[in-house]
Amino acid sequence: MSNSMGIASLFVVSSLVFSPLVSASESQTFVARNAARQAQLEKSQQQAATKAQDLRTRQKLVKQQPDQTAEKG
């Protein structure tokens, strides 16, 4: 019984000791991955905004074309 308690205690203590070390090494990877995802998100949002602006510009041009042809005729 005391052997089982000793093993369990050793496991708990080692988990507490090594947990911050593992978390610290993972956190840098986590931060880098999140930064890359954020950069990709911003790039995608910028591309979507540019496409939307181009679409609005084209729609305005299409709406203006029939008006110009009607004025000529």
DSSP file (Angstrom, degrees, kcal/mol; ACC not computed):
  #  RESIDUE AA STRUCTURE BP1 BP2  ACC     N-H-->O    O-->H-N    N-H-->O    O-->H-N    TCO  KAPPA ALPHA  PHI   PSI    X-CA   Y-CA   Z-CA
    1    1 A M     >        0   0    0      0, 0.0     4,-1.9     0, 0.0     5,-0.2   0.000 360.0 360.0 360.0 -43.2    0.0    0.0    0.0
    2    2 A S  H  >  +     0   0    0      1,-0.2     4,-2.2     2,-0.2     5,-0.1   0.824 360.0  57.7 -69.1 -28.6    2.8    2.4    0.9
    3    3 A N  H  > S+     0   0    0      2,-0.2     4,-2.1     1,-0.2    -1,-0.2   0.908 106.7  48.0 -65.2 -41.7    4.5    1.5   -2.4
    4    4 A S  H  > S+     0   0    0      2,-0.2     4,-2.4     1,-0.2    -2,-0.2   0.887 111.9  49.5 -65.5 -39.8    1.4    2.6   -4.4
    5    5 A M  H  X S+     0   0    0     -4,-1.9     4,-2.5     2,-0.2    -1,-0.2   0.876 109.8  51.9 -67.0 -37.3    1.2    5.9   -2.4
    6    6 A G  H  X S+     0   0    0     -4,-2.2     4,-2.4     2,-0.2    -2,-0.2   0.914 111.3  46.2 -65.1 -43.1    4.9    6.5   -3.0
    7    7 A I  H  X S+     0   0    0     -4,-2.1     4,-2.3     2,-0.2    -2,-0.2   0.911 113.6  48.9 -66.0 -42.9    4.5    6.0   -6.8
    8    8 A A  H  X S+     0   0    0     -4,-2.4     4,-2.3     2,-0.2    -2,-0.2   0.909 112.0  48.8 -64.1 -41.3    1.4    8.2   -6.9
    9    9 A S  H  X S+     0   0    0     -4,-2.5     4,-2.8     2,-0.2     5,-0.2   0.912 110.5  50.9 -64.4 -43.0    3.1   10.9   -4.9
   10   10 A L  H  X S+     0   0    0     -4,-2.4     4,-2.6     1,-0.2     5,-0.2   0.906 110.2  50.1 -61.0 -41.8    6.1   10.8   -7.2
   11   11 A F  H  X S+     0   0    0     -4,-2.3     4,-2.1     2,-0.2    -2,-0.2   0.919 112.4  46.4 -62.5 -44.3    3.9   11.1  -10.2
   12   12 A V  H  X S+     0   0    0     -4,-2.3     4,-2.1     2,-0.2    -2,-0.2   0.929 114.2  47.1 -65.5 -45.7    2.0   14.1   -8.8
   13   13 A V  H  X S+     0   0    0     -4,-2.8     4,-2.2     1,-0.2    -2,-0.2   0.920 112.8  48.7 -64.1 -43.4    5.3   15.9   -7.8
   14   14 A S  H  X S+     0   0    0     -4,-2.6     4,-2.6    -5,-0.2     5,-0.2   0.877 109.9  53.0 -65.7 -35.9    6.9   15.2  -11.1
   15   15 A S  H  X S+     0   0    0     -4,-2.1     4,-1.5    -5,-0.2    -1,-0.2   0.912 111.0  46.5 -63.6 -41.7    3.8   16.5  -12.9
   16   16 A L  H  < S+     0   0    0     -4,-2.1    -2,-0.2     2,-0.2    -1,-0.2   0.858 115.0  46.8 -68.6 -35.1    3.9   19.7  -10.9
   17   17 A V  H  < S+     0   0    0     -4,-2.2     4,-0.4     1,-0.2    -2,-0.2   0.923 120.2  35.5 -73.5 -44.7    7.6   20.2  -11.5
   18   18 A F  H  X S+     0   0    0     -4,-2.6     4,-2.0     1,-0.2     5,-0.2   0.623  96.4  83.4 -89.0 -13.4    7.7   19.6  -15.2
   19   19 A S  H  X S+     0   0    0     -4,-1.5     4,-2.5    -5,-0.2     5,-0.2   0.914  90.7  48.3 -59.3 -47.4    4.4   21.1  -16.1
   20   20 A P  H  > S+     0   0    0      0, 0.0     4,-2.4     0, 0.0    -1,-0.2   0.868 110.2  53.5 -63.1 -34.0    5.6   24.7  -16.4
   21   21 A L  H  > S+     0   0    0     -4,-0.4     4,-1.8     2,-0.2    -2,-0.2   0.920 111.6  44.2 -66.0 -42.8    8.6   23.6  -18.5
   22   22 A V  H  X S+     0   0    0     -4,-2.0     4,-2.2     1,-0.2     5,-0.2   0.915 114.0  50.3 -67.4 -42.9    6.3   21.9  -21.0
   23   23 A S  H  X S+     0   0    0     -4,-2.5     4,-2.3    -5,-0.2    -2,-0.2   0.889 108.3  53.0 -63.3 -39.2    3.9   24.7  -21.0
   24   24 A A  H  X S+     0   0    0     -4,-2.4     4,-1.2     1,-0.2    -1,-0.2   0.906 110.9  45.6 -64.7 -41.4    6.6   27.3  -21.6
   25   25 A S  H  X S+     0   0    0     -4,-1.8     4,-1.0     1,-0.2    -1,-0.2   0.869 116.0  46.4 -71.5 -34.4    8.0   25.4  -24.6
   26   26 A E  H  X S+     0   0    0     -4,-2.2     4,-2.9     1,-0.2    -2,-0.2   0.834 103.4  63.3 -74.3 -31.4    4.5   24.9  -26.1
   27   27 A S  H  X S+     0   0    0     -4,-2.3     4,-2.9     1,-0.2     5,-0.2   0.870  99.6  52.6 -65.9 -35.1    3.5   28.5  -25.5
   28   28 A Q  H  X S+     0   0    0     -4,-1.2     4,-2.3     2,-0.2    -1,-0.2   0.911 112.6  45.5 -64.5 -40.8    6.1   29.8  -27.9
   29   29 A T  H  X S+     0   0    0     -4,-1.0     4,-2.6     2,-0.2    -2,-0.2   0.912 113.2  50.5 -65.6 -42.3    4.9   27.4  -30.6
   30   30 A F  H  X S+     0   0    0     -4,-2.9     4,-2.5     2,-0.2    -2,-0.2   0.916 111.2  47.8 -62.1 -44.2    1.3   28.4  -29.8
   31   31 A V  H  X S+     0   0    0     -4,-2.9     4,-2.3     2,-0.2    -2,-0.2   0.917 112.7  48.6 -64.0 -43.9    2.1   32.1  -30.0
   32   32 A A  H  X S+     0   0    0     -4,-2.3     4,-2.1     2,-0.2    -2,-0.2   0.904 112.2  48.7 -63.9 -41.2    3.9   31.7  -33.3
   33   33 A R  H  X S+     0   0    0     -4,-2.6     4,-2.4     1,-0.2    -2,-0.2   0.914 111.8  48.8 -65.8 -42.3    1.1   29.6  -34.8
   34   34 A N  H  X S+     0   0    0     -4,-2.5     4,-2.6     1,-0.2    -2,-0.2   0.884 109.7  52.4 -65.0 -37.6   -1.5   32.1  -33.7
   35   35 A A  H  X S+     0   0    0     -4,-2.3     4,-2.4     2,-0.2    -1,-0.2   0.906 110.2  48.3 -64.2 -41.2    0.5   34.9  -35.2
   36   36 A A  H  X S+     0   0    0     -4,-2.1     4,-2.2     2,-0.2    -2,-0.2   0.904 112.4  48.7 -65.7 -40.6    0.7   33.1  -38.5
   37   37 A R  H  X S+     0   0    0     -4,-2.4     4,-2.5     2,-0.2    -2,-0.2   0.903 111.0  50.6 -64.9 -40.3   -3.0   32.5  -38.4
   38   38 A Q  H  X S+     0   0    0     -4,-2.6     4,-2.6     2,-0.2    -2,-0.2   0.908 110.1  49.7 -63.9 -41.9   -3.7   36.1  -37.6
   39   39 A A  H  X S+     0   0    0     -4,-2.4     4,-2.2     2,-0.2    -1,-0.2   0.912 112.2  47.8 -62.7 -42.4   -1.5   37.3  -40.5
   40   40 A Q  H  X S+     0   0    0     -4,-2.2     4,-2.5     2,-0.2    -2,-0.2   0.893 111.2  51.4 -65.4 -39.8   -3.3   34.9  -42.9
   41   41 A L  H  X S+     0   0    0     -4,-2.5     4,-2.6     2,-0.2    -2,-0.2   0.928 110.4  48.0 -62.6 -45.7   -6.7   36.1  -41.6
   42   42 A E  H  X S+     0   0    0     -4,-2.6     4,-2.3     1,-0.2    -1,-0.2   0.891 111.8  50.4 -63.2 -39.0   -5.8   39.7  -42.2
   43   43 A K  H  X S+     0   0    0     -4,-2.2     4,-2.3     2,-0.2    -1,-0.2   0.922 111.8  47.6 -63.5 -44.3   -4.5   38.9  -45.7
   44   44 A S  H  X S+     0   0    0     -4,-2.5     4,-2.4     1,-0.2    -2,-0.2   0.896 111.6  50.4 -64.9 -40.2   -7.7   37.1  -46.5
   45   45 A Q  H  X S+     0   0    0     -4,-2.6     4,-2.4     2,-0.2    -1,-0.2   0.896 110.2  50.1 -65.1 -39.6   -9.8   39.9  -45.1
   46   46 A Q  H  X S+     0   0    0     -4,-2.3     4,-2.3     2,-0.2    -2,-0.2   0.908 111.0  48.9 -64.9 -41.4   -7.9   42.4  -47.2
   47   47 A Q  H  X S+     0   0    0     -4,-2.3     4,-2.4     2,-0.2    -2,-0.2   0.906 111.7  49.2 -65.0 -40.6   -8.3   40.4  -50.3
   48   48 A A  H  X S+     0   0    0     -4,-2.4     4,-2.4     2,-0.2    -2,-0.2   0.901 111.0  49.9 -65.5 -40.2  -12.1   40.1  -49.7
   49   49 A A  H  X S+     0   0    0     -4,-2.4     4,-2.3     2,-0.2    -2,-0.2   0.896 110.8  49.7 -65.3 -39.8  -12.4   43.8  -49.1
   50   50 A T  H  X S+     0   0    0     -4,-2.3     4,-2.5     2,-0.2    -2,-0.2   0.915 111.4  48.5 -64.8 -43.2  -10.5   44.5  -52.4
   51   51 A K  H  X S+     0   0    0     -4,-2.4     4,-2.4     2,-0.2    -2,-0.2   0.902 111.2  50.4 -63.8 -40.6  -12.8   42.1  -54.3
   52   52 A A  H  X S+     0   0    0     -4,-2.4     4,-2.3     2,-0.2    -1,-0.2   0.904 110.9  48.9 -64.4 -40.5  -15.9   43.7  -52.8
   53   53 A Q  H  X S+     0   0    0     -4,-2.3     4,-2.3     2,-0.2    -2,-0.2   0.911 111.0  50.2 -65.5 -42.1  -14.6   47.2  -53.7
   54   54 A D  H  X S+     0   0    0     -4,-2.5     4,-2.5     1,-0.2    -2,-0.2   0.906 110.1  50.9 -61.5 -41.6  -13.9   46.0  -57.3
   55   55 A L  H  X S+     0   0    0     -4,-2.4     4,-2.5     2,-0.2    -2,-0.2   0.920 110.0  48.9 -63.1 -44.3  -17.4   44.5  -57.5
   56   56 A R  H  X S+     0   0    0     -4,-2.3     4,-2.1     1,-0.2    -1,-0.2   0.900 111.2  50.6 -62.2 -39.8  -19.0   47.8  -56.3
   57   57 A T  H  X S+     0   0    0     -4,-2.3     4,-2.1     2,-0.2    -2,-0.2   0.921 111.4  47.5 -64.3 -43.6  -17.0   49.7  -58.8
   58   58 A R  H  X S+     0   0    0     -4,-2.5     4,-2.5     1,-0.2    -2,-0.2   0.894 110.2  52.7 -64.7 -39.6  -18.0   47.4  -61.7
   59   59 A Q  H  X S+     0   0    0     -4,-2.5     4,-2.2     1,-0.2    -1,-0.2   0.896 108.9  49.9 -64.0 -39.0  -21.6   47.6  -60.6
   60   60 A K  H  X S+     0   0    0     -4,-2.1     4,-1.9     2,-0.2    -1,-0.2   0.906 110.9  49.5 -64.1 -41.3  -21.5   51.4  -60.7
   61   61 A L  H  X S+     0   0    0     -4,-2.1     4,-1.8     2,-0.2    -2,-0.2   0.899 110.5  49.8 -65.3 -39.9  -20.0   51.3  -64.2
   62   62 A V  H  < S+     0   0    0     -4,-2.5    -1,-0.2     1,-0.2    -2,-0.2   0.900 110.9  49.7 -65.8 -40.0  -22.6   48.9  -65.4
   63   63 A K  H  X S+     0   0    0     -4,-2.2     4,-0.8     1,-0.2    -1,-0.2   0.848 111.5  49.6 -67.3 -32.6  -25.4   51.1  -64.0
   64   64 A Q  H  X S+     0   0    0     -4,-1.9     4,-1.9     1,-0.2    -1,-0.2   0.812  99.1  67.2 -76.1 -30.5  -23.8   54.2  -65.7
   65   65 A Q  H  X S+     0   0    0     -4,-1.8     4,-2.1     1,-0.2     5,-0.2   0.912  98.6  48.2 -61.4 -47.1  -23.5   52.6  -69.1
   66   66 A P  H  > S+     0   0    0      0, 0.0     4,-1.9     0, 0.0    -1,-0.2   0.882 110.8  53.4 -62.9 -34.6  -27.2   52.3  -69.9
   67   67 A D  H  X S+     0   0    0     -4,-0.8     4,-1.6     1,-0.2    -2,-0.2   0.896 108.9  48.7 -64.5 -39.3  -27.7   55.9  -68.8
   68   68 A Q  H  X S+     0   0    0     -4,-1.9     4,-1.3     1,-0.2    -1,-0.2   0.879 111.5  48.3 -70.1 -37.9  -25.0   57.1  -71.2
   69   69 A T  H  X S+     0   0    0     -4,-2.1     4,-1.5     1,-0.2    -1,-0.2   0.846 109.5  53.6 -71.1 -32.3  -26.4   55.1  -74.2
   70   70 A A  H  < S+     0   0    0     -4,-1.9    -1,-0.2    -5,-0.2    -2,-0.2   0.863 106.8  52.1 -69.3 -34.7  -29.9   56.4  -73.5
   71   71 A E  H  < S+     0   0    0     -4,-1.6    -1,-0.2     1,-0.2    -2,-0.2   0.827 108.3  51.3 -70.1 -31.7  -28.6   60.0  -73.6
   72   72 A K  H  <        0   0    0     -4,-1.3    -1,-0.2     1,-0.2    -2,-0.2   0.855 360.0 360.0 -71.5 -36.1  -26.9   59.5  -76.9
   73   73 A G     <        0   0    0     -4,-1.5    -1,-0.2    -5,-0.1    -2,-0.2   0.470 360.0 360.0 -82.8 360.0  -30.0   58.1  -78.6
